[in-house]
Structures are given as structure tokens and as C-alpha cells.
């Protein structure tokens, strides 16, 4: 058969079927006991797509419900971790977004070519870079950065983070402990060194076997100072001889000398000349996060209101501070023995927190209370009687002043836990200070708590805020 005849035949068949579909009764035709039906023209042209659509909708609903269930399970995991993990953050108004601003600044630090600083103030529990080193390793591993961070011109307490020395016409002025007193002129380390002539500062990479390798290199060095007569000069040399640069502002007042080396080095030397107050030297490597260990031996954390507000505000701005940690309370325990002495200390600490907040409003604040401490009563070792109340009071003060609180006393196990820590080699024979092993355990727990909150922060970024609020509040019940 010829092709055109085949085409005519097909067209006739289609027309016939179309006519049949158009004229055939929609209700069908009954012939005896049988009933005949034929598709309508609409069914022929459109086709039965509704069942397929329903299947697609069911599949979409199933995927959405699975994702919702996964989100619920994830949030339940974080809620459990935040409340049952070893140690925990107490957050103002239980706001899990409290550290968001800090995490965001740290994430953007390398891209912005800046160093976001974490200042860790504390008493002798944090000496030698203990506890701080764990935070530094965690943050720098995630966000970049290196170096030991902020150090005084003369370090009277050895540190695992850096080796340093200084010589010359330097006089210590300190707001606490040893040193002369001055009217408010202490700087962000709560002390300063008065230069009257010439002096030299030298820093070497730490040789301690457990020191993080990121800490052992310097490429970004800053000196904070107050030029008292406008003639101060400072020259930085890489002791390998590959770099030399002199900083001289020529103006009286508070300034910062900044050196960005061509490549990282393991030692630097700064030669200074003039009449100036030296507030600290920042030894960093690259951009990212710096964690500064600032131990104030014998301090109860009441020094900050002794520093001139303008000076403290300027130093914090020069340092680009992202978070300030205050770890105090232990040195106050021997003199807190009744309600009146407790109230007096708490009033003072609240003033310190408010001063710091006013001087550095962009910083996130974290208060870490005292660990368990043992004393003898009736010949028996036991927790200081007022210590639990001190812990509760400090937590209350921190939270109402928009500072988070981390509870070492609770982490250790509470009442009389120091005795168990000492027996297991985690605390010294004074039943007050941690051994290096105990300090590492505390520092790791603190870093782990930050890790949990940061993971939750990253998870929340992929969940609409209103959905997160609903699911988080529902899971909390």
C-alpha cells in the first residue's frame, strides 16, 4: 500500500474515534446485563494526570516530613548536649544565639584580614597559659591565626606559649600585687612598664613539647604604648636578620606600633628608646583568632575599675577584642565568711563587669567562676563553706549583666570534688590549684562546650528562624 493511503487510513481512524468519543454518552450504554463506556473527548485530549500528581505530592510530603524529623532529632541532640555535656554554659535568658556575633566575627576574620582577640583574664589557675591554650588551639584550628598572643614586656611567670626576656630602664606599675601604683595608667593587662631611656624586648618560640605548633611563629607584631613626650621610637628586628623596621609616631598619647613581617619567624627583638608607658606586645601569626592568656596572680578580679576608662577603651579598640573571659573568685574565698562579705565582693565584681562592658561594648563576655577548693574544718578537709553560694551569686550577677557563665565547680562534681581530683593527680597538694593534667582537662571541657555551641550555630544557619524557634521550644518541653 502506498504511503499516502496509509496516512489517509490513520487520519480516518482518528476522526472516527474522535467522533465516537464526542457522541458516545458519558454515562455509557447498557446492552443487556453489560454496560459499555468510552472515554470522553476531554479524557482523550488531557489524559489521567491527577493520580500521578497525587503521587508526586505524597512523595514531596514524605521528603519534607523526613527533613523535619531529621531537624527535630538534631535539635534534641544539641539540647541534650547543652544540658548534659561535661560542664555547660549558662546563657543570659537561655539565649542559644548569645555567641552568634562572636562566631560570625571569627568566621570573617581571615577574609577581613584581621585578628579577633579573646582576652582570658584569670588568677593563678590560668598561669603558664593553662586552660587558655586549649581555647587557642580550638579557635585557631577553625578560624586561622597563630602565635602566643598578648604578652607583657616582662613576663615574671614562665609560659608554655612563649619564651621571652627584657632588659633596660623599665619600672613596673601594677594595679595588683607587686609593683608601684599609678593613677589609672595600667592598660588592658592591668599593669604597665614605664620606660625612661632605652630597653630591649626579645621573644623566642616556645620549646615545650606540648605547645601547639601554630603558637611557635610570629609574623604580625604590635606594641601598645603611651608616648609621654612625643619622642618614643621602637625598632623591630627578626633575629635572623631578614627584617628591620622602626616605628616613631612623633606625637604624645596612646598609640600602637604595628609590624607585618614578610614571612613568619621564630624570634623577634624590639629595641625601644624614649619616655613611655608600655602596655603589652601582641605576637601573632597571620589573620584569624588570637587567645591571650593574662594571669593576675593573687587577684580577685577587682582591678578593672582602677584603670582609666579612656585608656581601657582605647587599648581594647587597638586590640580588636571579640571576647573577654573573666575567671575569678578563688582568691576571694578565704575572706568570704558571711553574708556581708559575700555581698561586698559581688557588688565589686558587678562593677568590674559593667566597666568592661562600657569600655568594650562590642565584646562578648564570659565569666568563669571558682573551682572547688578545700580547707580544713575540725581537722577534716572539705569545701569552703561559702563557696557554693559564691558560685550561685557570681552566676546570677553574670547573667543579669548579659555575660555567659561557665561553672568549673559544677564541672568538677560540686561539693568536696577537689579531694577526688587531688587523689587522681588532677590537683595539687594545696587542694586549690590544678596540676597541668587537671588544667588540660578543664580547658578541653571548655573548648568542647564552645564546639557544641558552634556546631549548633552552623546548623541553625540552615533553618528558618521561625521554624527553629518553634522546634527548639517544642523539643525543650
C-alpha positions as CSV (number, residue, x, y, z in Angstrom):
1,X,0.0,0.0,0.0
2,X,1.2,3.5,-0.9
3,X,2.3,5.8,2.0
4,X,-0.4,8.4,1.3
5,X,-3.1,5.8,1.6
6,X,-1.7,4.7,5.0
7,X,-1.8,8.3,6.2
8,X,-5.4,8.7,5.0
9,X,-6.4,5.5,6.7
10,X,-4.8,6.6,10.1
11,X,-6.5,10.0,9.8
12,X,-9.9,8.4,9.2
13,X,-9.4,6.1,12.2
14,X,-8.5,9.0,14.4
15,X,-11.6,11.0,13.2
16,X,-13.8,8.1,13.8
17,X,-12.6,7.6,17.3
18,X,-12.9,11.3,18.0
19,X,-16.5,11.3,16.8
20,X,-17.2,8.3,18.9
21,X,-15.7,9.9,22.0
22,X,-17.7,13.1,21.3
23,X,-21.1,11.5,20.7
24,X,-20.8,8.5,23.0
25,X,-23.0,9.0,26.1
26,X,-20.9,10.0,29.2
27,X,-23.0,7.5,31.3
28,X,-22.3,4.7,28.9
29,X,-24.7,2.4,27.1
30,X,-26.4,-0.7,28.6
31,X,-26.7,-3.8,26.4
32,X,-28.5,-6.5,28.4
33,X,-26.5,-7.0,31.6
34,X,-23.4,-5.4,30.2
35,X,-22.6,-1.7,30.2
36,X,-20.3,-0.1,27.6
37,X,-18.2,3.0,28.3
38,X,-16.0,5.1,26.0
39,X,-13.5,7.8,27.0
40,X,-14.8,11.4,26.6
41,X,-13.1,13.8,24.4
42,X,-11.6,15.6,27.5
43,X,-10.2,12.4,28.8
44,X,-8.7,11.6,25.4
45,X,-7.0,15.0,25.0
46,X,-5.9,15.7,28.6
47,X,-5.2,12.3,30.0
48,X,-5.4,10.9,33.5
49,X,-2.7,13.0,35.2
50,X,-4.4,13.6,38.5
51,X,-3.3,10.3,40.1
52,X,0.3,10.9,39.1
53,X,0.1,14.4,40.7
54,X,-1.2,12.9,43.9
55,X,1.7,10.5,43.9
56,X,4.2,13.4,43.4
57,X,2.5,15.3,46.2
58,X,2.8,12.3,48.5
59,X,6.4,11.9,47.7
60,X,7.1,15.6,48.4
61,X,5.2,15.4,51.7
62,X,7.2,12.4,52.7
63,X,10.6,14.1,51.9
64,X,9.5,17.2,53.8
65,X,8.4,15.2,56.8
66,X,11.7,13.3,56.8
67,X,13.7,16.5,56.8
68,X,11.5,17.9,59.6
69,X,12.1,14.8,61.7
70,X,15.8,15.0,61.0
71,X,15.8,18.6,62.2
72,X,13.9,17.7,65.3
73,X,16.3,14.9,66.1
74,X,19.3,17.2,65.5
75,X,17.9,19.9,67.8
76,X,17.1,17.3,70.5
77,X,20.7,16.1,70.3
78,X,22.0,19.7,70.9
79,X,19.6,20.3,73.7
80,X,20.8,17.1,75.4
81,X,24.4,18.1,74.8
82,X,24.0,21.6,76.2
83,X,22.4,20.3,79.4
84,X,24.2,17.0,79.9
85,X,27.7,17.6,78.4
86,X,30.5,17.8,81.0
87,X,30.3,21.4,82.1
88,X,27.8,23.8,80.4
89,X,27.2,27.4,79.5
90,X,24.6,29.3,81.4
91,X,23.4,31.9,78.9
92,X,21.5,35.1,79.6
93,X,17.8,34.5,79.1
94,X,18.8,30.9,77.9
95,X,19.5,32.5,74.6
96,X,21.4,30.0,72.4
97,X,22.2,32.8,69.9
98,X,24.4,34.5,72.6
99,X,27.7,33.7,70.9
100,X,26.5,34.2,67.4
101,X,28.1,37.6,67.0
102,X,31.5,36.3,68.2
103,X,31.3,33.2,65.9
104,X,30.4,35.4,62.9
105,X,33.4,37.8,63.6
106,X,35.7,34.8,63.9
107,X,34.5,33.3,60.6
108,X,35.1,36.6,58.8
109,X,38.5,37.4,60.3
110,X,40.7,35.9,57.6
111,X,38.6,37.3,54.8
112,X,38.7,40.8,56.5
113,X,42.5,40.4,57.1
114,X,42.2,41.0,60.8
115,X,42.9,39.3,64.2
116,X,39.9,38.9,66.5
117,X,41.2,38.7,70.1
118,X,40.0,36.7,73.0
119,X,41.3,38.1,76.3
120,X,41.4,35.4,79.0
121,X,41.9,37.1,82.4
122,X,42.2,35.0,85.5
123,X,44.0,34.3,88.7
124,X,46.8,31.8,89.2
125,X,44.7,28.9,87.9
126,X,45.4,30.1,84.4
127,X,49.2,30.8,84.8
128,X,51.6,29.3,82.3
129,X,49.0,29.5,79.6
130,X,47.0,26.7,81.2
131,X,43.4,26.4,80.1
132,X,43.8,29.3,77.6
133,X,46.0,27.1,75.3
134,X,43.0,24.7,74.8
135,X,40.8,27.5,73.6
136,X,43.5,28.9,71.4
137,X,44.1,25.6,69.7
138,X,40.4,25.1,69.1
139,X,39.7,28.5,67.7
140,X,42.8,28.8,65.6
141,X,42.2,25.3,64.1
142,X,38.8,26.5,62.9
143,X,39.3,30.1,62.1
144,X,43.1,30.6,61.5
145,X,45.6,32.7,63.3
146,X,48.7,31.8,65.3
147,X,51.3,33.0,67.8
148,X,51.1,33.2,71.6
149,X,49.1,36.5,71.5
150,X,49.4,39.3,74.0
151,X,52.3,39.3,76.5
152,X,53.7,41.8,79.0
153,X,57.1,43.4,78.4
154,X,58.5,41.4,81.3
155,X,57.0,38.0,82.0
156,X,57.5,37.1,85.6
157,X,55.7,33.8,85.3
158,X,57.0,31.2,82.8
159,X,54.6,30.3,80.0
160,X,54.3,27.3,77.8
161,X,53.3,29.6,74.9
162,X,56.5,31.7,74.5
163,X,59.9,32.3,76.0
164,X,60.8,36.0,76.5
165,X,63.3,38.4,78.2
166,X,63.7,42.1,78.6
167,X,66.3,44.5,79.9
168,X,66.8,48.2,80.3
169,X,65.2,51.2,82.0
170,X,61.8,49.7,82.9
171,X,59.7,50.1,86.0
172,X,56.6,48.1,86.8
173,X,53.4,49.8,87.7
174,X,50.6,47.3,88.6
175,X,47.1,47.6,89.8
176,X,47.5,44.4,91.9
177,X,50.3,42.5,93.7
178,X,53.9,43.6,93.3
179,X,54.9,46.9,91.6
180,X,54.4,50.6,92.1
181,X,51.0,52.2,91.9
182,X,49.9,54.9,89.5
183,X,46.7,56.8,89.0
184,X,44.7,54.7,86.5
185,X,47.5,54.3,84.0
186,X,47.7,50.5,83.8
187,X,46.4,49.4,80.4
188,X,44.5,46.3,79.3
189,X,46.8,43.9,81.2
190,X,46.1,45.7,84.4
191,X,49.7,46.9,84.6
192,X,52.3,48.7,82.5
193,X,56.1,49.2,82.3
194,X,57.4,52.8,82.5
195,X,60.3,53.3,80.0
196,X,62.8,56.0,80.9
197,X,65.6,55.7,78.4
198,X,66.4,52.5,76.5
199,X,65.2,48.9,76.7
200,X,65.1,45.7,74.7
201,X,62.4,43.0,74.5
202,X,63.1,39.6,73.0
203,X,60.7,36.8,72.3
204,X,61.5,33.2,71.2
205,X,59.3,30.4,70.1
206,X,58.4,28.0,72.9
207,X,60.3,24.8,73.1
208,X,57.8,23.0,75.2
209,X,56.9,19.6,73.6
210,X,53.2,20.0,74.1
211,X,52.9,23.5,72.7
212,X,50.7,23.8,69.6
213,X,53.0,24.4,66.5
214,X,50.7,27.3,65.5
215,X,51.9,29.2,68.5
216,X,55.6,29.0,67.6
217,X,55.7,31.5,64.8
218,X,55.3,35.3,64.7
219,X,54.6,37.5,61.6
220,X,52.2,40.1,63.0
221,X,53.6,42.1,65.9
222,X,52.0,45.1,67.7
223,X,53.3,47.2,70.6
224,X,50.7,49.2,72.7
225,X,52.2,52.2,74.4
226,X,51.7,55.8,75.7
227,X,54.3,58.3,74.4
228,X,54.8,60.7,77.3
229,X,56.9,63.3,75.4
230,X,56.5,62.7,71.7
231,X,60.0,61.2,71.2
232,X,59.4,57.4,71.6
233,X,60.9,55.1,68.9
234,X,60.8,51.3,68.6
235,X,62.7,49.2,66.2
236,X,61.8,45.6,65.5
237,X,64.3,43.1,64.2
238,X,63.9,39.5,63.1
239,X,66.9,38.0,64.9
240,X,67.7,36.0,61.8
241,X,68.5,39.4,60.2
242,X,65.9,39.3,57.4
243,X,63.7,42.1,58.7
244,X,64.1,45.5,60.4
245,X,61.7,48.4,60.8
246,X,61.4,51.4,63.1
247,X,58.2,52.9,64.4
248,X,58.0,56.5,65.6
249,X,54.7,58.4,65.8
250,X,56.2,61.7,67.0
251,X,53.1,62.5,69.0
252,X,52.3,62.3,72.7
253,X,49.4,60.0,73.7
254,X,48.3,56.4,73.3
255,X,49.4,54.6,70.1
256,X,50.2,51.2,68.6
257,X,53.4,50.3,66.7
258,X,52.5,47.6,64.2
259,X,54.9,45.4,62.2
260,X,53.8,42.9,59.5
261,X,56.8,40.8,58.6
262,X,57.4,39.4,55.1
263,X,57.4,35.9,56.5
264,X,56.9,34.2,59.8
265,X,59.9,34.0,62.2
266,X,60.5,32.1,65.5
267,X,62.1,35.1,67.3
268,X,61.9,38.8,67.3
269,X,63.6,41.7,69.2
270,X,62.3,45.1,69.8
271,X,64.6,48.0,70.8
272,X,62.9,51.0,72.4
273,X,64.0,54.4,73.3
274,X,62.2,57.3,75.0
275,X,59.8,58.2,77.8
276,X,56.7,56.0,77.5
277,X,54.4,53.6,79.2
278,X,54.3,50.1,77.6
279,X,51.0,48.2,77.9
280,X,51.7,45.0,76.1
281,X,53.1,43.3,73.0
282,X,50.9,41.2,70.7
283,X,52.8,38.3,69.0
284,X,50.5,36.9,66.3
285,X,50.9,34.9,63.0
286,X,48.6,35.7,60.1
287,X,44.9,36.6,60.4
288,X,42.3,34.8,62.4
289,X,41.9,34.4,66.1
290,X,44.3,35.2,69.0
291,X,43.7,33.9,72.5
292,X,45.6,36.0,75.1
293,X,46.5,34.4,78.5
294,X,46.5,37.2,81.2
295,X,47.1,35.7,84.7
296,X,46.8,38.1,87.6
297,X,48.3,36.2,90.5
298,X,46.6,36.9,93.8
299,X,43.8,38.9,92.2
300,X,40.1,38.5,92.8
301,X,39.2,40.3,89.6
302,X,38.6,43.7,91.1
303,X,41.3,45.7,89.1
304,X,39.4,46.9,86.1
305,X,37.7,49.9,87.7
306,X,41.2,51.1,88.7
307,X,42.1,51.6,85.0
308,X,41.2,54.9,83.4
309,X,38.2,54.3,81.2
310,X,39.6,56.2,78.2
311,X,42.8,54.1,78.3
312,X,41.0,50.8,78.7
313,X,38.6,51.7,75.9
314,X,41.5,52.7,73.6
315,X,43.5,49.6,74.3
316,X,40.5,47.3,73.6
317,X,39.8,49.0,70.3
318,X,43.5,48.8,69.3
319,X,43.5,45.1,70.1
320,X,40.2,44.4,68.2
321,X,38.7,42.4,71.1
322,X,36.0,39.9,70.3
323,X,35.5,38.2,73.6
324,X,36.6,38.9,77.2
325,X,36.8,36.0,79.7
326,X,37.0,36.7,83.4
327,X,38.0,33.7,85.6
328,X,37.9,34.8,89.2
329,X,36.6,34.0,92.6
330,X,39.1,31.6,94.1
331,X,41.3,34.2,95.8
332,X,38.2,35.7,97.5
333,X,37.2,32.5,99.3
334,X,39.4,32.9,102.4
335,X,37.9,36.3,103.1
336,X,34.2,35.5,102.4
337,X,32.8,34.0,105.6
338,X,29.4,35.6,105.9
339,X,26.6,37.4,104.0
340,X,28.1,40.8,104.3
341,X,31.5,39.8,102.9
342,X,29.8,37.9,100.1
343,X,27.6,40.9,99.2
344,X,30.7,43.2,99.2
345,X,32.6,41.0,96.8
346,X,29.6,40.6,94.5
347,X,29.0,44.3,94.3
348,X,32.6,44.8,93.3
349,X,32.5,42.1,90.6
350,X,29.4,43.6,89.2
351,X,31.1,46.9,88.9
352,X,34.0,45.2,87.1
353,X,31.7,43.6,84.5
354,X,29.9,46.9,83.9
355,X,33.2,48.8,83.4
356,X,34.4,46.2,80.9
357,X,31.1,46.3,79.0
358,X,31.2,50.0,78.8
359,X,34.8,50.1,77.7
360,X,34.3,47.3,75.1
361,X,30.6,47.2,74.1
362,X,31.3,45.0,71.0
363,X,32.9,42.2,73.0
364,X,31.1,39.0,74.1
365,X,31.6,38.5,77.9
366,X,32.1,35.1,79.7
367,X,32.6,34.7,83.4
368,X,34.1,31.5,84.8
369,X,33.6,31.0,88.5
370,X,35.9,29.4,91.0
371,X,36.7,25.7,91.1
372,X,36.1,23.6,94.2
373,X,38.6,24.4,96.9
374,X,39.2,22.5,100.1
375,X,40.0,23.8,103.6
376,X,40.3,22.0,107.0
377,X,37.5,22.4,109.5
378,X,37.8,20.4,112.6
379,X,40.8,18.6,111.1
380,X,38.7,17.4,108.1
381,X,39.2,18.5,104.5
382,X,36.1,19.9,103.0
383,X,34.8,22.5,100.5
384,X,34.9,26.1,101.7
385,X,31.5,26.7,103.4
386,X,30.6,29.8,101.4
387,X,31.9,28.5,98.0
388,X,28.6,27.1,96.7
389,X,26.9,30.5,97.5
390,X,29.7,32.4,95.8
391,X,29.3,30.3,92.7
392,X,25.5,30.9,92.6
393,X,25.9,34.6,93.3
394,X,28.5,35.1,90.5
395,X,26.3,33.2,88.1
396,X,23.4,35.4,88.9
397,X,25.5,38.6,88.5
398,X,27.0,37.5,85.2
399,X,23.6,36.6,83.7
400,X,21.9,39.8,84.7
401,X,24.7,41.8,83.2
402,X,24.5,40.0,79.8
403,X,27.5,37.8,80.4
404,X,27.6,34.0,80.0
405,X,28.7,31.8,82.9
406,X,30.7,28.6,82.9
407,X,30.8,26.7,86.1
408,X,34.0,24.8,86.9
409,X,32.7,23.9,90.4
410,X,29.8,22.1,88.8
411,X,32.0,20.5,86.1
412,X,34.4,19.1,88.8
413,X,31.5,17.4,90.6
414,X,30.5,20.0,93.2
415,X,30.9,19.6,96.9
416,X,34.2,18.0,98.0
417,X,35.1,17.1,94.4
418,X,38.6,18.8,94.8
419,X,39.5,15.9,97.1
420,X,38.8,13.3,94.4
421,X,40.7,15.5,91.8
422,X,43.7,15.7,94.1
423,X,43.7,11.9,94.7
424,X,43.7,11.3,91.0
425,X,46.6,13.6,90.2
426,X,44.4,16.4,88.8
427,X,45.0,18.9,91.6
428,X,48.0,19.9,93.8
429,X,48.6,19.2,97.5
430,X,47.2,22.6,98.4
431,X,43.7,21.4,97.3
432,X,43.3,24.6,95.4
433,X,45.3,24.6,92.2
434,X,45.1,22.2,89.3
435,X,48.0,20.2,88.1
436,X,48.9,20.5,84.4
437,X,46.8,17.4,83.7
438,X,43.8,18.9,85.6
439,X,44.1,22.2,83.8
440,X,44.2,20.4,80.5
441,X,41.0,18.5,81.4
442,X,39.2,21.8,82.4
443,X,40.5,23.6,79.2
444,X,39.4,20.7,77.0
445,X,35.9,20.7,78.6
446,X,35.6,24.4,78.0
447,X,36.7,24.1,74.3
448,X,34.3,21.2,73.9
449,X,31.4,23.3,75.1
450,X,32.3,26.0,72.6
451,X,32.4,23.4,69.9
452,X,28.9,22.2,70.7
453,X,27.5,25.8,70.5
454,X,29.4,26.5,67.3
455,X,28.0,23.3,65.7
456,X,24.5,24.4,66.7
457,X,25.2,27.9,65.3
458,X,26.1,26.3,61.9
459,X,23.1,24.1,62.0
460,X,20.8,27.0,62.8
461,X,22.0,28.9,59.8
462,X,20.3,26.4,57.5
463,X,17.0,26.5,59.4
464,X,14.5,29.4,59.0
465,X,14.4,31.4,62.3
466,X,10.7,31.0,62.9
467,X,10.9,27.2,62.3
468,X,13.9,26.9,64.6
469,X,12.1,28.9,67.4
470,X,9.1,26.6,67.2
471,X,11.0,23.3,67.1
472,X,13.5,24.4,69.7
473,X,10.8,25.4,72.2
474,X,8.8,22.2,71.4
475,X,11.9,20.0,71.9
476,X,12.6,21.7,75.2
477,X,9.4,20.6,76.8
